[in-house]
Amino acid sequence: MKALTWHGKSDIRCDTVPDPKIEHPRDAIIKVTACAICGSDLHIFDGVMPGMKSGDIMGHETMGEVVEVGSENKALKVGDRVVVPFTISCGECFFCKRGFFSGCERSNPNAETAAKLWGHSPAGLFGYTHLLGGFPGGQAEYLRVPYADVGPIKVPSHLTDEQVLFLSDIFPTGYMGAEFCNIQPGDTIAIWGCGPVGQMAIRSAFLLGAGRVIAIDTVPERLAMARAAGAETLDFLDEDIYEKIQEMTKGRGADACIDAVGTEPATRSGMDAMWDRVKVATFMGTDRPHVLRQAIHCCRNFGTVSLIGVYGGFLDKIPMGSAINRGLTFRMAQTPVQRYLPMLLERIEKGEIDPSFVITHRASLEEGPELYKTFRDKKDGCVKVVLKP
């Protein structure tokens, strides 16, 4: 089969690789009908995330048709049309039973390695480093799905692939980021990053009752998309974000702040961001948390900072004095996607949201390597890429 594979920093290729096979009785094999490039994939593309090996198959936003089912999998049958969560979860362990599927104790075969870095291991993820299991990803013609009787959700035939594909990651992630904010009617929510996850967070904040959303980015197409959803926008290259949010909230600060950027903010986003970049380049640091610092300072007393951007290691110079003295609450997670799937599918079916609004580029797998560069460099108005194998 064809698949997009990683061969080093900025080196993604469309290769021919062996077809996946059933390896466990609970597995399923799906024929991929749509997959996407995620902002998190860019962390791998840019060489930020450790634990990749040459030839690893990329991708964790995937859906398709079931073509083979393991002997113990009674939840799926051949021909089912499913969306596959990026989190791989057994459904039976301590965390899965409590709905914390991204903390699954069984799905990461490299849990001991992950625990050395993070203290404990999260769940295994598709296409996202050997720290998280080394599972082949879904930017391919076929995908093996472990624990397929727990993860994939069947989707009705009247919904298109593009309407439901993002149930795999960015819609639940954006929704979770807004849910973490404990939004009260009329609240002001500030969101850093108007990429695909940020766009879902903007719309989710309004769905959950926010009165105002302040969206922060610098890419014109992203800011326009945010305004189309009803957000007020700030360009961080043109505005002092802290001063502007103070002005917009009469000196109080935003009720909650969402970091939908994570470890790789724009180089020109401030002196501390430039310093972070130098430290990471010289192996004196692991992440560049400029946005998190700013979100803390912009949040009102006893507000909430919601983190849904990806960080990988140890963050430097975080203003914990500000957070502690002003009573901030922090909420963060890799999204336990399975927890959100039925509810969010229902919202799509009711017409409350159509996640396909975010798609700007559609292409084949063969065009994928070039579109990684387009997406990373924010060229050609690229906000979200969907690939059709």
N, C-alpha and C positions, 0 to 999 in steps of 0.2 A: 504494500500500500504506500501511498504518498503521505508524508508528514513533514511539519516544520520542526527542524532540529537545531539545537544549540551547539555551536562549535567554538565558543569563546566570545569575549566582549565584542559587541556590535557585529556578530557573525551568526546570522540565522539563515538556514538553507532549507530548501524543499528537497528532501531526500526520499529514496525508496527504502523502506524498512520492512521487517517481517510483520505480517498480520498478527494481531493479538489473538490469544487463545484462552479458553476457560481454564483457570488454574485452581479454582475452588468451587464447590457445589453451589455457593450463594452468588457467584459471579453472573454477569450478563455481558454480552458483546453488543454494542450498538453501531449501526452504520450512521456516521455523522452527516446530518443534513445542514447544520449551521454551527459555526463556532465564531469566536471573537478574540481580538487582541485586547488585553486588559492593561490598564495603567500599571498594575503590579508586574506584568510581563516585562515592562520597560526597565524595572529594577534589575531583572536578570540580563536583559539586553545590554544595559549599561555596565554590567559587571559588579553591581553593588551587593547582590545576594550571594553568599557563599554556598558551596555544596553542589555545584553543577558539574556534570561530566560531559565530555564531548559526545554528541550523538543523542543526548536526552531530548525527548519529544516535548514540545512546549504546549501550553494552553490549559485553561481551567474553566472556560465558559463554553459549554458544549450541550448540544441536544441532538436527537436523532431517533432512528427506528431500531427497535430490538430485533436482532437477527439470530441470537443464540442465547439460551438460558441454562444456567447450572441446575443440576438435579434437585437441589434443596431450595431453590428459589421459587416460591409459590406466589409471589407478588406480581411477577411479570410474565408475559407470554410473547412469543415471536409476533411481530407486527405492532406491538405497542409503541406509541409515540411518546417520548419522554424527554424531560429536561434533567440534566445531571448536576447536582450541587457540587461546588468545588471542594467542599469538605467531605472526607471519606469517614464514615461513622458506622460502628457496629450495631447500634441501637439497643445494646444489652448491658453496657458497663455503667458504672456509677454516674458518669457525666451524661451519657446519652439518655438514661432514664429520667434525668432531671431537665432535659431539653438543651443541655450544653453540648451539642453535637461536635463542635469544633474543639472540644477538650477530650474527645474519645481516647480511652486508655489502650485500645487494642489496635487501632488502624495504622499506627506509624511503626514499621519494622525497625526503624533507626531511632527509636525513642531514647535510648541511652546516650546517643550522640547529641540529640537535641537537648536533653536534660543537662548536659555539661555546659551548654551555652545559656540556657534559660531557667535552669533549676528543675523544671518539669517539662515533659513533652506535650505539645498539643496534638491534635489529630493529624493524620496524613492528609496531604493535599495533592490534587492532580497537577503534574507538570511544574512542580515548584520546589526544586532542589532535593538533594538526598538527605538533608536534615529533616525533611518532612516526608520521607519515605521513598523518594526517587521514582514515584509512579509515573508512567508515561502519560502525557497530557492529551488533550482532545483536539489540538490543531492538526487533525489527521483524518483519513478516510474512515477509520474504525477506532473504537475505544473499548478497552476492557474496563468494566466497572465492578470493583470489589464491593461486597455488602450491598449488592444491587437490589435486595429486597427491602432495604431501608432508605436509600438515598433518592433515587430518581422519582420524579412525580409525573404521572400520566397527564397529558394535556388534551383538551377536546379538539376535535377536527376543525371546528369553526374559527379557531384562533390560528393566526399565521405563525411560522417559526420566529419571525422578527418581533412579534408581540410578546412571546414567552421566553425567548432565549435568555434574556437577562435575569430571569429568575435564578439562573445558575450562580450569580454572584452580585453584580453591581446594583440591582434593584433591592434585594434583601440587605446589602451592605449600606446603601444610602438610607433605606428605611430604618434600619437599626440605629444608624447615627442620629437620626431625628428622634426616634423613640427614646434613646438614652437621655435626651434633653428634658424629659418629663414636661413636655410643652403644655402650658396653660393657655386658655383662650386669649389671644392678643399679644402673646410673647413676641419679642424680637430675637431672632436667631441669626447669628453671623456665621457664614460658611466660607472657609478658605479653600479654594480650588473649585473651578467650574468645569473640571473634566467630567467624564461619564458618571463616576460615583457622586461627585458634587452635584451634578444635575439631578440625580435621583434623590439626593438628600434635600435639595431645594423643594422639589415637588412633594416629597414626603412630609416635610415640615409644614407645608400648607395643608396637606391632607389631615395632619394631626392637630390643626388649629392655630398655627402661628399667625400673628397679625402682620408681621413684617419679616422679610428675609433679606439680609444684606449679604450679597455674594461678591467675593473678592478673587480677582484673577487679573490677567493682563492681555489675554488672547481675545481679539475682537469677536470672533465667532462664538467663543464660549460665553462671553459676557452678553452677547445678543440673545443666545439661547436661554440664559438665566433671566433676562428681562422679559422674554416671551412667556415665562412661567409666572411673572409677577414680582420678581425680585428687584430690589434696588441694588445697583452694582457699583463697585469701586475698583479702579485700576491701581494696583499697588505701585506702579511706576510713576503715576501722576499724583498720588495722594499719600499723605502720612496717615496710615490706616488707623493707628491708635487715636490720633487727634480727630480724625473724621468720625470714627465711631462714637467718641465722646460727644462730639457735636450733635450727631444724629440721635443720641439717646439722652440728651440734656445732662451729660456728665455722669450718668449712672453706669453705663456699659451695657453690653448685650446680655439678655437673660441667659443665653447659652451660646457656646461657640463650638463649631464642628471643624476639626482638622481633617479635611478630605485630601490632603496633599501627602503627608508622610515624609519620608527620609530624603526626598530630592526636590526641594523648592528651587525656584528659578535663581540663577546665579546672581542676578541683579536685584535681589529682594532685600538687601540691607548689608551693612558691614559684618554683622554676626554671621550671615549666610555665607559671605565670602570667606570668613575665617573658618567656618565649618568645612567648606569645600577644600581648603588647604589642608586641614587636619585629616580629612578622609583620604586625600590624595597622598599624604605622607605617612599613612597608617598610624596616625596619632588619635584617630577617632573612627567610629563605625557609622554614624548617622549625622544628618544635617537638620536639626530640629528648630529651624528659624520660625516656622509657622506655629509650632506648639508654644514657643515663648511668647509670640505675639498674641495668640489666642488667650493665654492665661492673663496677660495684662489687659486685654480688651473685655474680659468677662466681668460682669457686675459682682459685687459681694454676694456670697452664698449662691452663685450661679453654677452652671455645669459646663465642663469642658469634655466634649465627646471626641474620641480619637478613632477614626476609621481609616486613616492613611497608614501605610505599612512602615513600621520601624523594625530594624533587624537586630540591634545590639544594645550599646550603652550610650545614653544621651548625655550631653555635656551642657553645663551652665543653664539648667532649667530653673526658673525662678520659684523654687518651692517656698521661699519665704513669703512671696506674694500669695501663693495658693493657700498656705496654712493660715496666715493672718487674716485673710479675707473669706475663709470658709468655703473654698471651691470644692466641688465634687468632680471626680474624674471617672468617666465610664469609657471602656475600651474593650475590643475583642476582635479576633478573627470571627467572622460571622457564622453562627450556628444555623446555616442556611435552612436545614430541614425544619427547623422550628417555625420559620416564616412562610414556607411555601404555600400551604393551603390558604392562608389568609390573603397573601398577595396575589395568588392566582384568582381568587374571588374578586379582588379589587379590579383586576384586569378584565374579568368577565363582565363586571358591572359597568365597565366603561369609565371608571374613576381615574384611570391612568392608562396610557398606551406607551410602554417603555421604548417602542421603536422610534420615538421622536429623536433620540440621541444619535441615530445612525447617519453618518455622512458619507461613508465609503463602503462599497460592496465589491468583492473580488473573489478570485479563485485562490486555492492554496499556493499555486505557482507564483502568484503575485504577492504572497504574504511577506517574504523577506524585504522587498522594497517598501511595503506599507508599514513595516516596523519602523523604518527610518522616517517615513512621512509622518507617522503618528508621534514618534519621539520628538521630531523637530517642529511639530505643529504647523506643517506646511499644507497648502491646498485646502485650508479650512477644515482640516481633519480633527474630528472630535471622537468618533467611534468607528472602528472597522469591523465589519462582519464578513467572514469568509464562507464560501459555499463549496465544499469539496466535490 
